């Protein structure tokens, strides 16, 4: 089981909302909307994705990483966490 299972439905709802925002962005471009309006919506979609990612990261820390430490796999967990954090913050 993954660590985000308890919040999976909330994450899926957020992703569906972001999907709608992306479709809205496509329509905005097709309709030649004002640049600032488009950029504002891009920022909103990005923020939504960041919230999804941070929620999954928090659940991973509280679940998978804690379990790895309890089972003596802390070195692997730290290395894996470091790699994912580098990808996430770029």
C-alpha positions as CSV (number, residue, x, y, z in Angstrom):
1,X,0.0,0.0,0.0
2,X,1.2,3.5,-0.7
3,X,1.4,6.2,2.0
4,X,-1.1,8.5,0.2
5,X,-3.9,6.0,0.2
6,X,-5.9,7.8,2.9
7,X,-5.9,11.1,0.9
8,X,-6.1,9.5,-2.6
9,X,-9.6,10.7,-3.4
10,X,-8.7,14.3,-2.4
11,X,-5.6,14.1,-4.6
12,X,-7.6,12.8,-7.5
13,X,-10.1,15.6,-7.1
14,X,-7.3,18.1,-7.1
15,X,-5.8,16.7,-10.2
16,X,-9.2,16.8,-12.0
17,X,-9.5,20.4,-11.0
18,X,-6.0,21.1,-12.4
19,X,-6.9,19.2,-15.6
20,X,-9.8,21.6,-16.0
21,X,-7.5,24.5,-15.5
22,X,-5.2,23.2,-18.2
23,X,-8.1,22.9,-20.6
24,X,-9.1,26.4,-19.7
25,X,-5.6,27.6,-20.5
26,X,-5.8,26.0,-23.9
27,X,-9.1,27.8,-24.5
28,X,-7.6,31.1,-23.3
29,X,-4.8,30.8,-25.9
30,X,-7.2,29.8,-28.6
31,X,-9.3,32.9,-27.7
32,X,-6.2,35.2,-27.7
33,X,-6.7,36.2,-24.1
34,X,-4.5,38.8,-22.5
35,X,-1.1,37.6,-21.5
36,X,-1.4,38.5,-17.8
37,X,-4.7,36.6,-17.5
38,X,-3.0,33.5,-19.1
39,X,0.0,33.8,-16.8
40,X,-2.2,34.1,-13.8
41,X,-3.9,30.8,-14.7
42,X,-0.6,29.1,-15.4
43,X,0.5,30.1,-11.8
44,X,-2.7,28.7,-10.4
45,X,-2.3,25.4,-12.1
46,X,1.4,25.2,-11.0
47,X,0.4,26.0,-7.4
48,X,-2.2,23.2,-7.6
49,X,0.4,20.7,-8.8
50,X,2.8,21.8,-6.1
51,X,0.1,21.2,-3.5
52,X,-0.5,17.7,-4.8
53,X,3.2,17.0,-4.8
54,X,3.8,18.3,-1.3
55,X,0.9,16.3,0.0
56,X,2.3,13.1,-1.5
57,X,5.8,14.1,-0.2
58,X,4.4,14.6,3.4
59,X,2.6,11.3,3.3
60,X,5.8,9.6,2.0
61,X,7.8,11.1,4.9
62,X,5.3,10.0,7.5
63,X,4.8,6.6,6.0
64,X,7.5,5.1,3.8
65,X,10.4,7.0,5.3
66,X,9.4,6.2,8.9
67,X,8.9,2.6,7.9
68,X,12.3,2.5,6.3
69,X,14.0,3.9,9.4
70,X,12.2,1.3,11.6
71,X,13.5,-1.5,9.4
72,X,17.1,-0.3,9.2
73,X,16.9,1.0,5.6
74,X,17.4,4.6,6.5
75,X,20.4,5.1,4.2
76,X,18.4,4.0,1.2
77,X,15.4,6.1,2.2
78,X,17.6,9.2,2.7
79,X,19.2,8.7,-0.7
80,X,15.9,8.2,-2.4
81,X,14.4,11.2,-0.6
82,X,17.3,13.4,-1.6
83,X,16.9,12.4,-5.2
84,X,13.2,13.1,-5.3
85,X,13.6,16.5,-3.5
86,X,16.1,17.6,-6.1
87,X,13.7,16.7,-8.9
88,X,10.8,18.3,-7.1
89,X,12.4,21.7,-6.3
90,X,13.8,22.3,-9.8
